[in-house]
Amino acid sequence: MTAKSSGLDAADRSPTGRPVTEVAVGVLVSPDGRYLLAQRPAGKPYEGYWEFPGGKLEAGETVEAALARELHEELGIVLTDCHRWHTLEHDYPHAYVRLHFCKVTGWTGELHGREGQAFSWEHLPVQVAPLLPAAIPVLELLAAD
């Protein structure tokens, strides 16, 4: 995985020539400094792996709008405060993704897994496993902050 700052261009191609899937990802930070990780539900690639919640951008959507929509769909919360933090790319067997990570420090509503997924608030180092490969460098960046 490589860090990269880039704009959102749906026509982008990865270094391997594969299409780039743009993804908004939330690093939810609790007041006591824990981070939220969610377990990928059954039927999705890497089911059972732990990741930061989020999802694909829809046409014409900003990172922040996509993240707000995904967090509401997946966890039932309304985003009130976030800022872009890091952009990383990862080449998975099923997709080449550009992950736009946002630190989320404000939301309303009570978290619940609307897709049947488990979630866990974790201090570093996290105790849940296995971790989605693209989550590992993010945890390293958080530890360095």
N, C-alpha and C positions, 0 to 999 in steps of 0.2 A: 504494500500500500504506500502510496506517495501522497504527500500533502500538496495541494494545489489550490491557488486562488483563481477562480474563474467566474465568468458571467454564466447566465443560464441560456444556453443555445441548444434547443432540442435537436438540431441537426448535427451536433457534435458527434464525432466518432472517437472511440478510445484509441490508444496507441496500437492496439491489435486490429483496429478497423471495425470493431463491433460497435453497435449503437450504444450510447450512454443513457442509462436510466437515471433521471434526476430524482433524488429522495430527500425529503425534509425529515430531520431527526431531532428529537427533543432530549436534552440532558436535563431532566427535572432535578432541581436541587432543593432539598427540604431545609427548613430553618436551622436544623441541627447538623447540616452538612452531608447528609446521606443523599445518594443518587438512586433514581428509580430504574430498575431493569425489569423487562417484561419477557416472558417465555413465549417463543413462537408457537402458535397453535397448530394442531394436527392438520395435515393436508398442505402445509406450506413448505417450501424448501427449507431445510435445516430445522424442521419441527423439533420442538423441545429445547432448542438452543436459547440462550439468554441474550438480549439485545436492549438497546435504548429504543423507546417507542417512536414511531413515525410512519411515513409511507410516501408513495410516489406523488410527484407533482402532476396535476392535471394541466391541460393546455391553458396557457395564459395566467396561471396561478403563480403568485410569489411564494418564496420559501415560507414566509411567515403565515400566509393564508393557508398553504397546504398543511403546515404543522398544526395550526389551530383546528382545521377540519379533521385531520387524522387523530389528534388527541381527543377530540370530542367523540368521533366514531368509535375509537378503540377503548377509551378509558372513561368517557362520560364527563370530562372536565372542559371548562371554558378557559382558554389561554388569556391571561391579562398582562403578563410581562415576560418578554424574551428578547434576546439579542443574538445575532449571528456570532458564531465563535470560531469554528474551523470547518474547512472543506477538505474532505479526503476522498480518494478514489480506491475502489477495490474490484478486482476481477474475479468474480465467482464463476463457477461452471455454468450456472443458469442465466447470469446477467453481469454486465459491466456496470457498476453503479458509481455515481458521484453523490456522496453523502454530505449534505449541508447541515452540520450540527449547530444547534442553537441552545444556549443555556436558558433554561426556563426557571424563573424564580417566582412567578405569580400565576395563579389559576384559581378558579372557583369551582365548587362542586366536590363531590366525594368520589375518589377513584374506585372504579370497578371494571373488571375485565369483560367488556361487552362482546368479545369474540371467544370467551371461554378461557382466555389465557391467564396464567398466574402472573403475579408481579411481586417484586421484593424491593424494599428500601435497603440499600447497602452502603456501608462504610468501606473505604479502601483499606486493604485489598478486599475485593468482593469475595463472598463465600459461595455464590451460586455457580454452577457449571453444568454443561459446557457453555462456553461463551462463543457467540457468533464471531468469526475471524475479524471482521471489521470493527468490532467493539474493543478489541484488545489494545490497539494504539490509542484509542480515545481514553481508556482507563489510564494509560501511561501519561497522556497529556494532562489529565486531571490530577494525577499524583505529583506532577511537576509544577502545577499551579501554586 
